[in-house]
Amino acid sequence: MKTIEIIGYRRANLGKSDAQKIRQEGNVPCVLYGGNEQVHFYAPVILFRDLVYTNEARFVHLNIEGEECQAIMQEIQFHPISELILHVDFLRISEDRKIKMDIPTRMVGQAPGVAKGGALVRKRASLKVYAFAKDMPDHIDVDCSELDFHHSVKVGDLKMQNLEFLDPKQASIAVVEVPRAAKLADETAAAATPAAGAAPAAAAPAPAADAKKAEAAPKKEEKKK
């Protein structure tokens, strides 16, 4: 897995007003966990571009005023409207301890259901993985080459050496769905086809016989007169 370097500076003051001032100056307030103490620092927002806006996982080499360590991004907060980065939490890591990371998924292979007009839908953009840092992949390939309509790849189908998947085994990662137009066509055809064993509708009585009887009645009355 690739590593991104982020250079940070310790925060002299803590609090909402100080954090707001840091953001206005183009920096991101951060906290480093996992050591003997929590380290509050800030770093230029531009350094987070290759860490946050990517479809692959990354390790982070932190350099906080000369103190260096390996870490992973544990949590990130965005502004609900502007999508600016508000805060980032890092976790210190070591080679001799397993860690948990969210690893992005990547669909590979041509699904037969897609060739027939279906749509390949990715249900999980990432998977939570537990492993040593040296075994962590930057992404997880999900083979979709055998997916037909309504078929899916589940977490339990994945077999990767030295990785433990923490998501439910029955959770779907990718599925081929039938297009809405095809569903409507099938429903229409089913509605137009009579159910098996249904009795045919009774024939309506012939109106001609009733009309002749109605015409004959007044003629008999005229003869009586």
C-alpha positions in Angstrom: 0.0 0.0 0.0 1.2 3.5 -0.8 2.1 6.0 1.8 1.2 9.7 1.9 3.4 12.2 3.9 1.6 14.8 5.9 3.6 17.5 7.7 1.9 18.9 10.8 2.3 21.5 13.5 1.3 21.2 17.2 -1.6 23.3 18.3 -0.8 25.9 20.9 -4.4 26.4 21.9 -7.5 24.2 21.7 -11.2 25.1 21.3 -13.8 25.9 18.7 -12.6 29.5 18.0 -9.0 28.3 17.5 -10.1 25.5 15.3 -12.1 27.9 13.2 -9.1 30.2 12.8 -7.0 27.2 11.7 -9.5 26.3 9.0 -9.7 29.9 7.7 -5.9 29.9 7.2 -6.2 26.8 5.0 -5.4 24.1 7.5 -7.1 21.1 9.0 -7.3 20.5 12.8 -6.2 16.9 13.6 -5.6 14.5 16.5 -3.2 11.5 16.6 -4.3 8.6 18.8 -2.5 5.4 19.8 0.6 6.6 21.7 1.2 7.6 25.3 -0.7 10.8 24.7 -3.0 12.4 22.2 -1.3 14.8 19.9 -3.3 17.8 18.7 -1.9 19.3 15.5 -2.9 20.9 12.2 -1.8 20.4 8.7 -2.3 22.2 5.3 -5.5 21.1 3.7 -3.8 20.6 0.3 -1.8 17.7 1.7 -5.0 15.7 2.2 -5.9 15.6 -1.5 -4.1 12.4 -2.3 -5.3 10.8 0.9 -9.0 11.7 0.9 -9.9 12.1 -2.8 -8.9 8.6 -4.0 -10.4 5.2 -4.6 -7.6 3.4 -2.8 -6.5 3.1 0.8 -3.3 4.8 2.0 -1.0 4.8 4.9 0.2 8.1 6.3 3.7 9.1 7.3 3.2 11.9 9.9 5.9 14.4 10.6 4.8 16.7 13.4 7.6 19.2 14.0 10.2 16.5 13.6 8.4 13.7 15.4 7.6 11.0 12.8 5.4 8.0 12.9 3.3 5.7 10.7 -0.5 6.1 10.9 -3.8 5.6 9.2 -6.7 8.0 8.9 -9.3 6.7 11.3 -12.1 9.3 10.9 -12.8 12.4 8.8 -15.5 15.1 9.2 -16.8 17.2 6.3 -18.9 20.4 6.3 -22.4 19.4 5.4 -22.8 22.0 2.7 -19.4 23.0 1.4 -17.8 19.5 1.8 -14.7 21.2 3.2 -12.6 19.0 5.6 -13.4 20.0 9.2 -11.4 17.5 11.3 -9.3 14.4 10.9 -8.4 11.7 13.4 -5.3 9.5 12.9 -4.3 6.3 14.6 -0.6 5.4 15.2 0.2 1.9 13.8 3.1 -0.6 14.2 4.2 -3.6 12.2 3.6 -6.1 15.1 -0.1 -5.2 15.7 -3.1 -5.8 13.6 -5.3 -2.9 12.6 -8.8 -2.3 11.2 -9.1 -0.4 7.9 -11.9 0.4 5.4 -10.5 -0.8 2.1 -12.3 0.3 -1.2 -13.8 -2.3 -3.5 -13.2 -2.5 -7.2 -15.4 -4.4 -9.7 -13.6 -6.6 -12.2 -14.7 -8.9 -15.0 -17.7 -8.7 -17.4 -20.9 -9.9 -15.8 -23.2 -12.0 -18.2 -26.2 -10.2 -16.7 -24.8 -6.8 -17.8 -24.3 -8.2 -21.4 -28.1 -9.1 -21.4 -29.0 -5.5 -20.4 -28.8 -5.7 -16.6 -27.1 -3.2 -14.4 -24.1 -4.0 -12.1 -24.7 -2.3 -8.8 -22.0 -1.9 -6.1 -23.6 -2.4 -2.7 -20.5 -1.7 -0.7 -17.9 0.8 -1.7 -15.5 -0.5 1.0 -15.0 -3.4 3.3 -13.8 -3.3 6.9 -10.6 -5.4 7.1 -8.5 -6.7 10.0 -4.9 -7.5 9.3 -1.3 -6.6 9.9 -0.2 -3.4 8.2 2.1 -5.2 5.8 -0.8 -7.4 4.5 -3.2 -4.5 3.9 -4.1 -4.0 0.2 -4.9 -0.6 -1.3 -8.1 -2.0 -2.8 -10.1 -5.3 -3.0 -10.9 -6.7 -6.5 -14.4 -8.2 -6.6 -14.8 -10.7 -9.5 -18.2 -10.2 -11.3 -17.6 -12.5 -14.3 -20.2 -15.0 -13.2 -23.0 -12.7 -12.2 -26.3 -13.1 -14.0 -29.7 -11.4 -13.2 -30.3 -11.2 -9.4 -27.0 -12.9 -8.7 -24.6 -11.3 -6.2 -21.1 -11.5 -4.7 -21.2 -11.7 -0.9 -18.6 -10.9 1.7 -18.3 -14.6 2.5 -17.4 -15.4 -1.2 -14.1 -13.5 -0.8 -11.0 -15.4 0.0 -7.8 -13.4 0.5 -4.8 -14.6 2.4 -4.0 -13.0 5.8 -7.1 -10.8 5.7 -10.1 -11.0 8.0 -13.3 -9.4 6.7 -15.4 -7.9 9.5 -18.6 -7.2 7.5 -21.4 -9.8 7.7 -20.7 -12.8 5.5 -24.2 -12.6 3.9 -23.8 -8.9 3.0 -23.8 -8.3 -0.8 -20.9 -6.4 -2.4 -22.2 -6.4 -6.0 -25.4 -7.5 -7.7 -26.8 -7.5 -11.2 -30.3 -6.0 -11.2 -32.9 -6.2 -14.0 -33.6 -2.9 -15.6 -36.9 -1.3 -14.7 -38.2 -1.4 -18.3 -37.6 -5.2 -18.4 -39.5 -5.6 -15.1 -42.5 -3.7 -16.4 -42.5 -5.8 -19.6 -42.5 -9.0 -17.6 -45.3 -7.7 -15.3 -47.4 -6.7 -18.3 -47.0 -10.1 -20.0 -47.9 -11.9 -16.8 -51.1 -9.8 -16.4 -52.2 -10.5 -20.0 -51.7 -14.3 -19.6 -54.7 -16.1 -18.1 -54.0 -18.1 -15.0 -53.7 -21.9 -15.5 -56.9 -23.8 -14.8 -59.1 -20.7 -15.0 -62.7 -21.4 -16.3 -63.6 -19.6 -19.5 -66.1 -16.8 -19.1 -69.8 -17.7 -19.7 -71.3 -16.7 -23.0 -73.8 -13.8 -22.9 -77.4 -14.7 -23.9 -78.3 -13.9 -27.5 -80.2 -10.6 -27.6 -82.1 -11.6 -30.9 -84.4 -14.1 -29.2 -85.4 -11.6 -26.5 -86.2 -9.0 -29.1 -88.5 -11.4 -31.1 -90.5 -12.1 -27.9 -90.9 -8.4 -27.2 -92.3 -7.8 -30.7 -94.7 -10.7 -30.6 -96.4 -9.7 -27.4 -98.2 -6.5 -28.7 -99.4 -8.2 -31.9 -101.5 -10.7 -29.9 -103.2 -7.9 -28.0 -104.2 -6.2 -31.3 -106.0 -9.4 -32.6 -108.0 -9.6 -29.3 -109.4 -6.1 -30.1 
